[in-house]
Amino acid sequence: MSVYTAGAVFICIAAMASYLNYRFLKLPATIGLMVISLSVSLVMILLHVVGVDVESYADSFLSGVNFSETLMQGMLSFLLFAGALKINVNDLEKEKFIITLLATAGVVVSTFVVGTAMWLVFKLLTVNLPYLYCLLFGALISPTDPVAVLALLKTANAPKSIATKIAGESLFNDGIGVVVFITLLSLAAGGGHETGFGEVATLLVREALGGALFGLAVGYVAYLLLKDVDDYIVEVLITLALVVGGYALAMALHLSGPIAIVVAGLLIGNHGRRFAMSEHTRHHLDTFWELIDEILNAVLFVWIGLEVLILAFTVDALIAGLIAIPVVLAARLLNVWAAVSSLKLLRDFSKNAIAILTWGGLRGGISIALALTIPVGQMRDVILSITYVVVVFSILVQGLTIEKLIRRSA
């Protein structure tokens, strides 16, 4: 199947789902699109049960498109840059300590808490999943998803300090989470004997710090180019080249592409916006990236809803997924409580900050994409099914109720 055909199908479905949501459901856009695509998937499954075989065609189509590669090597760079453009660095600087704690130590601690708890759950369910693979699940589900989080914050009306914490954490912790996941995946593939603590630490520093420095460098080059011209078409093209070329080069250098693009986006969205663009250019640049953000978000959440058609659910995996929901939330609560408690002497936190930060830490497409990179087999099927259950709950239940929690906390 050609890329054009796949893109055409997803955009058409996203456009129709957007129309139906706008006219009838009136839910936040990303949540509404996912509800509709999930409903379509369930209808196809029911039709298959009664003898109308439309599910196999959808299954064949979805199997022919690599969700993991499309998101991690294509869509993610655009979505991260569009999100980072809107973040005020001064606001981010005020929340730097809690963002750093949650995006680094929080991801690592959560990986082991969730992994260990789920290993015990699998033992009770008599599901044979090695401890290392349980840690893999912990690593892929621990980072909050920047795409889901930023989409949610558009409609949640969260206080600025809370919104900055959630958005800032989500923009950085997926880069750390990917590094932890890749390290554990290499251990699983090599039998757990080839990678030492020093190598893991070196990899984390190189990927995260190296990615940040690289993003600062390419962002500054783009800033100099933007400053030298006054033509919004040329300037939009420069930012587009920064995202595509910068992400590809970072990955080729074995640096964190997501962190590089976030740092570059913060530089362009703040320093570049203030000193290198006219008001006319700022308007067109913001419009362009907002459209990119909305279109890709629409396609992504429709895709997540349709992915249920190609998952191999079992009763044990479904039960484990339902148990994983409170386990993941408990690990999130533990991390947020520890971070807030340790920083209370340095600054004040808004009312119910722990509850809002815990409930607002959504999981999304990145977790599913990482699960799909696990080698094909029974262990991947189990992890993928559990991941999907947690992601759907996170987006639909947490996403739909976070605004009410924020209003009650005001």
C-alpha positions as CSV (number, residue, x, y, z in Angstrom):
1,M,0.0,0.0,0.0
2,S,1.4,3.4,-0.9
3,V,1.9,6.2,1.6
4,Y,-0.4,8.4,-0.4
5,T,-3.3,5.9,-0.2
6,A,-2.8,5.3,3.5
7,G,-2.7,9.0,4.2
8,A,-5.8,9.6,2.1
9,V,-7.8,7.0,4.0
10,F,-6.8,8.4,7.4
11,I,-7.4,12.0,6.5
12,C,-10.8,11.2,5.0
13,I,-11.8,9.3,8.1
14,A,-10.5,12.0,10.4
15,A,-12.4,14.7,8.4
16,M,-15.7,12.8,8.7
17,A,-15.1,12.0,12.4
18,S,-14.3,15.6,13.1
19,Y,-17.6,16.7,11.4
20,L,-19.6,14.1,13.4
21,N,-18.0,15.2,16.6
22,Y,-18.6,18.9,15.9
23,R,-22.2,18.4,14.9
24,F,-23.3,15.8,17.4
25,L,-20.9,14.6,20.2
26,K,-19.4,18.0,20.9
27,L,-16.5,16.5,22.9
28,P,-12.9,17.8,22.9
29,A,-11.7,17.1,19.4
30,T,-9.1,14.4,20.1
31,I,-11.4,12.5,22.5
32,G,-14.4,12.8,20.2
33,L,-12.3,11.4,17.2
34,M,-11.1,8.5,19.3
35,V,-14.7,7.7,20.5
36,I,-16.0,7.6,17.0
37,S,-13.1,5.5,15.6
38,L,-13.4,3.1,18.5
39,S,-17.2,2.8,17.8
40,V,-16.5,2.1,14.1
41,S,-14.0,-0.6,15.2
42,L,-16.6,-2.2,17.5
43,V,-19.2,-2.1,14.8
44,M,-16.8,-3.9,12.4
45,I,-16.1,-6.6,15.0
46,L,-19.9,-7.1,15.6
47,L,-20.5,-7.3,11.9
48,H,-17.7,-9.9,11.6
49,V,-19.4,-12.0,14.4
50,V,-22.7,-12.0,12.5
51,G,-21.0,-13.0,9.2
52,V,-20.4,-9.7,7.4
53,D,-16.7,-9.8,6.9
54,V,-15.6,-6.1,6.8
55,E,-13.2,-6.4,9.7
56,S,-10.7,-8.4,7.6
57,Y,-10.4,-5.6,5.0
58,A,-9.8,-3.0,7.8
59,D,-7.3,-5.4,9.4
60,S,-5.4,-5.9,6.2
61,F,-5.3,-2.1,5.7
62,L,-4.0,-1.4,9.2
63,S,-1.5,-4.2,9.2
64,G,0.0,-2.6,6.0
65,V,0.8,0.7,7.8
66,N,3.5,0.8,10.4
67,F,2.0,2.8,13.3
68,S,5.2,2.8,15.3
69,E,7.5,4.0,12.5
70,T,5.0,6.6,11.2
71,L,4.5,8.1,14.7
72,M,8.1,7.9,16.0
73,Q,9.9,8.7,12.8
74,G,7.4,11.1,11.2
75,M,4.5,12.6,13.0
76,L,6.1,13.1,16.4
77,S,8.7,15.7,15.4
78,F,6.0,17.9,14.0
79,L,3.7,17.5,17.0
80,L,6.5,18.2,19.5
81,F,7.7,21.3,17.7
82,A,4.1,22.7,17.4
83,G,3.6,22.1,21.1
84,A,7.0,23.6,22.1
85,L,6.3,26.8,20.0
86,K,3.5,27.7,22.4
87,I,5.4,27.2,25.7
88,N,6.7,30.3,27.4
89,V,10.3,29.7,28.6
90,N,9.9,32.1,31.6
91,D,6.9,30.0,32.8
92,L,8.9,26.8,32.2
93,E,11.9,28.2,34.1
94,K,9.7,28.8,37.2
95,E,8.7,25.1,37.2
96,K,12.1,23.7,36.2
97,F,12.7,21.7,39.4
98,I,9.5,19.7,39.5
99,I,9.5,19.2,35.7
100,T,13.1,17.9,35.9
101,L,12.3,15.5,38.8
102,L,9.2,14.1,37.1
103,A,10.8,13.8,33.7
104,T,13.9,12.0,34.9
105,A,13.9,10.2,38.2
106,G,10.1,10.0,38.0
107,V,10.2,8.0,34.8
108,V,12.9,5.6,36.1
109,V,11.1,5.0,39.5
110,S,7.8,4.5,37.8
111,T,9.3,2.0,35.4
112,F,10.4,-0.2,38.3
113,V,7.3,0.3,40.4
114,V,4.9,-0.5,37.5
115,G,7.1,-3.3,36.1
116,T,7.5,-5.0,39.5
117,A,3.8,-4.7,40.4
118,M,2.7,-6.1,37.0
119,W,5.2,-9.0,37.3
120,L,3.3,-10.0,40.5
121,V,0.0,-9.6,38.7
122,F,1.1,-11.8,35.9
123,K,2.2,-14.4,38.4
124,L,-1.3,-14.4,39.9
125,L,-2.9,-14.7,36.5
126,T,-0.4,-17.5,35.5
127,V,0.7,-15.4,32.5
128,N,4.4,-16.3,31.7
129,L,6.0,-12.8,31.2
130,P,9.6,-12.5,32.3
131,Y,10.5,-9.7,34.7
132,L,12.5,-7.8,32.1
133,Y,9.5,-7.6,29.8
134,C,7.4,-6.3,32.7
135,L,10.0,-3.6,33.1
136,L,9.6,-2.9,29.3
137,F,5.9,-2.3,29.9
138,G,6.8,0.0,32.9
139,A,9.2,2.0,30.7
140,L,6.8,2.5,27.8
141,I,3.8,3.4,30.0
142,S,5.5,5.7,32.5
143,P,6.2,8.8,30.4
144,T,3.2,11.0,29.9
145,D,2.3,11.5,26.3
146,P,3.0,15.1,25.0
147,V,0.6,14.8,22.1
148,A,-2.3,13.7,24.4
149,V,-1.4,16.1,27.1
150,L,-1.1,19.2,24.9
151,A,-4.3,18.3,23.1
152,L,-6.1,18.1,26.5
153,L,-4.7,21.4,27.9
154,K,-6.3,23.3,25.0
155,T,-9.7,22.7,26.5
156,A,-9.0,21.9,30.2
157,N,-8.7,25.5,31.4
158,A,-6.0,24.5,33.9
159,P,-4.2,27.2,36.0
160,K,-1.1,28.4,34.2
161,S,1.3,26.9,36.8
162,I,-0.3,23.5,36.6
163,A,-0.6,23.6,32.8
164,T,3.1,24.5,32.5
165,K,4.1,21.6,34.8
166,I,2.1,19.1,32.9
167,A,3.1,20.4,29.4
168,G,6.7,20.8,30.3
169,E,7.0,17.4,31.9
170,S,5.3,15.7,28.9
171,L,7.6,17.4,26.4
172,F,10.8,16.1,28.0
173,N,9.9,12.9,29.7
174,D,9.1,10.9,26.6
175,G,12.7,11.4,25.4
176,I,14.0,9.9,28.7
177,G,11.3,7.2,28.6
178,V,12.4,6.2,25.1
179,V,16.0,5.9,26.2
180,V,15.1,3.7,29.2
181,F,12.8,1.6,26.9
182,I,15.5,1.1,24.3
183,T,18.1,0.1,27.0
184,L,15.7,-2.5,28.5
185,L,14.8,-3.8,25.0
186,S,18.5,-4.3,24.2
187,L,18.9,-6.2,27.5
188,A,15.9,-8.4,26.7
189,A,17.3,-9.1,23.2
190,G,20.8,-9.9,24.6
191,G,19.8,-12.0,27.5
192,G,20.5,-9.3,30.0
193,H,24.4,-9.8,30.1
194,E,25.8,-7.2,27.7
195,T,24.9,-3.8,29.1
196,G,26.2,-2.5,32.4
197,F,25.1,0.4,34.6
198,G,27.9,2.7,33.3
199,E,26.8,2.1,29.7
200,V,23.2,2.8,30.6
201,A,24.1,6.0,32.3
202,T,26.3,7.0,29.4
203,L,23.5,6.3,27.0
204,L,21.1,8.4,29.0
205,V,23.5,11.4,29.2
206,R,24.4,11.2,25.5
207,E,20.8,10.9,24.3
208,A,19.2,13.4,26.7
209,L,21.9,16.0,27.2
210,G,23.4,15.5,23.7
211,G,19.9,15.9,22.2
212,A,19.3,19.1,24.2
213,L,22.6,20.6,23.1
214,F,22.0,19.6,19.5
215,G,18.5,21.1,19.5
216,L,20.0,24.3,20.9
217,A,22.6,24.4,18.1
218,V,20.3,23.7,15.2
219,G,17.6,26.0,16.7
220,Y,20.1,28.8,16.9
221,V,21.2,28.3,13.2
222,A,17.5,28.5,12.2
223,Y,17.1,31.6,14.4
224,L,20.0,33.3,12.5
225,L,18.4,32.4,9.2
226,L,15.0,33.7,10.3
227,K,16.5,36.9,11.5
228,D,18.2,37.5,8.1
229,V,14.9,37.4,6.1
230,D,11.5,39.0,6.2
231,D,9.3,36.8,4.1
232,Y,6.8,34.5,6.0
233,I,6.9,31.8,3.3
234,V,10.7,31.5,3.5
235,E,10.5,31.6,7.3
236,V,7.9,28.9,7.5
237,L,10.0,26.7,5.2
238,I,13.0,27.3,7.5
239,T,11.1,26.0,10.5
240,L,9.8,23.1,8.5
241,A,13.4,22.2,7.5
242,L,14.5,22.6,11.2
243,V,11.9,20.0,12.2
244,V,12.4,17.4,9.5
245,G,16.2,17.8,9.1
246,G,16.9,18.4,12.8
247,Y,15.0,15.3,13.9
248,A,16.5,13.1,11.2
249,L,20.1,14.2,11.9
250,A,19.6,13.8,15.7
251,M,18.5,10.3,15.3
252,A,21.3,9.5,12.9
253,L,23.8,10.8,15.5
254,H,22.1,8.6,18.1
255,L,20.8,11.6,20.1
256,S,17.3,12.1,21.4
257,G,15.3,13.5,18.5
258,P,12.3,14.3,20.6
259,I,14.4,16.4,23.1
260,A,16.3,18.1,20.3
261,I,13.1,19.2,18.6
262,V,11.5,20.4,21.9
263,V,14.6,22.5,22.7
264,A,14.7,23.9,19.2
265,G,10.9,24.7,19.3
266,L,11.3,26.5,22.7
267,L,14.1,28.6,21.2
268,I,12.2,29.5,18.1
269,G,8.9,30.0,19.9
270,N,10.5,32.5,22.4
271,H,13.8,34.1,21.3
272,G,13.0,33.6,17.6
273,R,9.5,34.9,17.9
274,R,10.6,38.0,19.8
275,F,13.7,39.0,17.8
276,A,13.6,37.3,14.4
277,M,10.1,37.7,13.2
278,S,7.7,40.5,12.2
279,E,4.1,40.5,13.5
280,H,3.0,39.4,10.0
281,T,5.4,36.4,10.0
282,R,4.4,35.4,13.6
283,H,0.7,35.3,12.5
284,H,1.4,33.0,9.5
285,L,3.9,30.8,11.4
286,D,1.4,30.2,14.3
287,T,-1.4,29.5,11.8
288,F,0.7,27.0,9.8
289,W,1.9,25.1,12.9
290,E,-1.5,25.1,14.5
291,L,-3.0,23.6,11.4
292,I,-0.2,20.9,11.3
293,D,-0.9,20.2,14.9
294,E,-4.7,19.8,14.5
295,I,-4.5,17.7,11.4
296,L,-1.9,15.3,12.7
297,N,-3.7,15.0,16.1
298,A,-6.9,14.2,14.3
299,V,-5.2,11.5,12.2
300,L,-3.3,10.1,15.2
301,F,-6.4,9.7,17.5
302,V,-8.5,8.2,14.8
303,W,-5.6,5.7,14.1
304,I,-5.4,4.8,17.8
305,G,-9.2,4.1,17.9
306,L,-8.9,1.8,14.8
307,E,-5.9,-0.1,16.1
308,V,-8.1,-2.2,18.3
309,L,-9.0,-4.2,15.1
310,I,-5.5,-5.7,14.9
311,L,-4.9,-6.5,18.6
312,A,-4.9,-10.1,19.9
313,F,-6.9,-9.7,23.1
314,T,-7.1,-12.6,25.5
315,V,-9.1,-12.8,28.8
316,D,-6.0,-12.7,30.9
317,A,-4.5,-9.8,29.0
318,L,-7.8,-7.8,29.3
319,I,-7.9,-8.5,33.1
320,A,-4.2,-7.5,33.4
321,G,-4.9,-4.4,31.5
322,L,-7.7,-3.4,33.8
323,I,-5.5,-4.1,36.8
324,A,-2.7,-2.1,35.2
325,I,-4.8,1.1,35.2
326,P,-4.8,1.6,39.0
327,V,-1.2,0.4,39.1
328,V,0.0,3.0,36.6
329,L,-2.0,5.7,38.4
330,A,-0.6,4.7,41.8
331,A,2.9,4.9,40.4
332,R,2.1,8.3,39.0
333,L,0.7,9.4,42.3
334,L,3.8,8.2,44.2
335,N,6.1,10.2,41.9
336,V,4.0,13.4,42.0
337,W,3.7,13.2,45.8
338,A,7.4,12.7,46.2
339,A,8.3,15.5,43.8
340,V,5.8,18.0,45.3
341,S,6.7,17.1,48.9
342,S,10.5,17.5,48.3
343,L,10.0,20.9,46.8
344,K,7.4,22.4,49.2
345,L,10.2,24.1,51.2
346,L,11.3,25.9,48.1
347,R,7.9,27.1,46.8
348,D,4.2,26.9,47.2
349,F,1.9,24.7,45.1
350,S,-1.7,25.4,44.1
351,K,-4.6,23.6,45.8
352,N,-4.9,19.9,44.8
353,A,-1.8,20.1,42.7
354,I,-0.9,16.5,43.4
355,A,-4.4,15.3,42.3
356,I,-4.4,17.3,39.1
357,L,-0.8,16.4,38.1
358,T,-1.6,12.7,38.7
359,W,-4.9,12.6,36.8
360,G,-3.6,14.9,34.1
361,G,-0.6,12.7,33.2
362,L,-2.2,11.0,30.1
363,R,-0.7,8.1,28.2
364,G,-1.2,8.0,24.4
365,G,0.1,6.9,21.0
366,I,3.8,7.0,22.0
367,S,3.2,4.1,24.4
368,I,1.5,2.0,21.7
369,A,4.2,2.9,19.2
370,L,6.9,1.7,21.7
371,A,5.0,-1.5,22.4
372,L,4.9,-2.3,18.7
373,T,8.7,-2.2,18.5
374,I,9.0,-5.3,20.7
375,P,9.8,-8.3,18.6
376,V,6.7,-10.2,17.3
377,G,5.5,-12.9,19.6
378,Q,3.3,-13.8,22.5
379,M,5.1,-11.4,24.9
380,R,4.5,-8.4,22.5
381,D,0.8,-9.4,22.1
382,V,0.3,-9.3,25.9
383,I,2.2,-6.0,26.4
384,L,0.5,-4.4,23.5
385,S,-3.0,-5.4,24.7
386,I,-2.4,-4.1,28.2
387,T,-0.9,-0.9,26.9
388,Y,-3.9,-0.3,24.7
389,V,-6.3,-0.7,27.6
390,V,-4.4,1.8,29.8
391,V,-4.1,4.3,26.9
392,V,-7.8,4.1,26.1
393,F,-8.8,4.6,29.7
394,S,-6.3,7.5,30.1
395,I,-7.5,9.4,27.1
396,L,-11.3,8.8,27.4
397,V,-11.8,8.7,31.2
398,Q,-9.0,10.9,32.5
399,G,-9.2,13.2,29.5
400,L,-13.0,13.7,29.9
401,T,-12.9,14.3,33.7
402,I,-9.7,16.4,34.3
403,E,-11.6,19.7,33.6
404,K,-14.1,18.8,36.3
405,L,-11.3,18.1,38.7
406,I,-9.7,21.4,37.9
407,R,-13.0,23.3,38.4
408,R,-13.5,21.6,41.8
409,S,-10.0,22.6,42.8
410,A,-10.4,26.2,41.8
